[in-house]
Amino acid sequence: MTKKKYNISVEATLEVIGGKWKCVILCHLTHGKKRTSDLKRLMPGITQKMLTQQLRELEDDGIVNRITYNQVPPKVEYELTEYGLSLDSILSALCNWGEEHIIRIYGDKYSMLEDSVLNK
């Protein structure tokens, strides 16, 4: 592993969970194991290629576990690792800030958020 110097520690955080989709994937996984098809259904805007790439990166960083079941047809699920679970307070803070931002800009979060288990 190459040593890298960061200007500020938040860069290290964003290197792992930054981008459009990783936090969304992680929020869904805080509600339990998910198959790739479950995540794709919950995030209709993501391509299969991008979902696979993001899951691999999160797995490489030790944030998610990929569980392969030895059965036919093959079954794969993803879950947060113990290390991944340590992101819970960060993810909650991001969701809370986003809700407040939506209310500030649009007045009503329910008209702006999809009907989802994450938006209850």
N, C-alpha and C positions, 0 to 999 in steps of 0.2 A: 504494500500500500504506500503510495506516494504521500509524503507529508505535504500538507497544505496549510497556509496561513490565511485566516479570515480577518477581515477588517473589524467585524462585529459578530457576535455569536449567533444572531438571528440568521445570518447567512448559512450557517450549518443546518439550522432547522429547515430553512426554505430549500436547501439542496435536497433534503430528504422528502419533504411533504409539499413542496411548491408546485406550481402549475395549476391548470384548470381542473384536473380530475382527481388527484390523489386524496385531497381532503374529503371529497365527496365519497370516494370509495371507502375511506377510513370511517366516515360517519355511518355508512351502511353496515360496515363490519362491527361497529360497536353494539349493534343489535343482534349479533350472533353470526355463525358460519353462513356463508353464501356460496352458491355455485356460480360459475361464470355467467350462466344464462340468467340467474337471478339478478346479478349486478347489471347485466345488459338491459334487462327489463326495467330495472329501477332507474337507469340512466340512459334513456332512449337517445340522447344526443351524442353519446360516445360511440366510436367505431369499434368493431371487434379487435382490430389491430392495435388501437390505442389502449383499450382495456387490458389486453394481454401484455402489452409493453409496460404499462403502469403497474400491474400486478407483479410482473417479474422484477421491476426496480424496487418495489416495496419489499418483496421477498429477499432480494439481494441485500437490502439494508437492514434485514432482521425485524421488519415491522409486521409482516404477515407470514403465516405458515400456509403452505400449499399441502393439502392432504389428498393423497391419491388412494382410492379404494380399489382393491384387486377384485374387480367384478366385470361382468359383461352385461351391458355396455359399460365402458370405463366411467368412473365417477370421480370428479375432482371438486373439492371445496376449499375455500379460503377462510382463515380466521386470523384475528389479531394475536400476535405473540404477547408475552408478558411485557416485553419492551414496547410493543405497539400500544398496549393498553395504557402505558404511561403518557400517551398523547391525549387522553380523554379530557383533561382540563383545558388543554389548548383548543381542541375541537369544539368543546362546549362554549368557550369564550368566543370563538369565531362565529358560531351559530347565533349566540346571543347578540353580538355586535351587529351581525347581518340583519337580524329581526328588527333591532332598533333603527338601523339605517333605512330599512324598507318602510317602517312606520313614519320616520322623519320625512322621507321623500314622497311616499305615496299615501300616507295616512292610514292605510289598512293593509296589514300583512296577509290576511286571508285571501284577498282578491289578487295578490301578487305571487303567492306560493302555491305550487302544485299540491294536490291532495296526496299526502304521503305520510307514512308512519313517522318520518323525521320531522314533520311540520305540525305535530300535535301539541 
